[in-house]
Amino acid sequence: MRRNRGRRNGRRKRSVIKAVCWGVLILILLAVAALALYIVGMTLYFNYQLKDGRTRREYTEKQKRADEEQIQAIREMQARKEEKRQKRRQRKSEANRR
């Protein structure tokens, strides 16, 4: 009878060891998954936030205004250049008529 008890205890010990190993493995996998999610989250957070602490949305709104002002200034400069060209053409045509 003692032999049977020894075998049963050995099987129980093995199953307990297996259960502990599986538990440790699952905990390790959960820790790795949590770390991966943390890294992805921080990457997205820092990618969305700019160096001075503003978010990209705030930056784009201010940048849009600045871009619109720049575009307006460029259009005004182009209009001035076009006026100068037209004046030169008029002068040349007037000089050629004389």
Summary of the structure (lengths in Angstrom):
residues: 98
radius of gyration: 38.5
end to end distance: 133.7
largest distance: 133.7
contacts: 185
relative contact order: 0.04
helix: 91%
strand: 2%
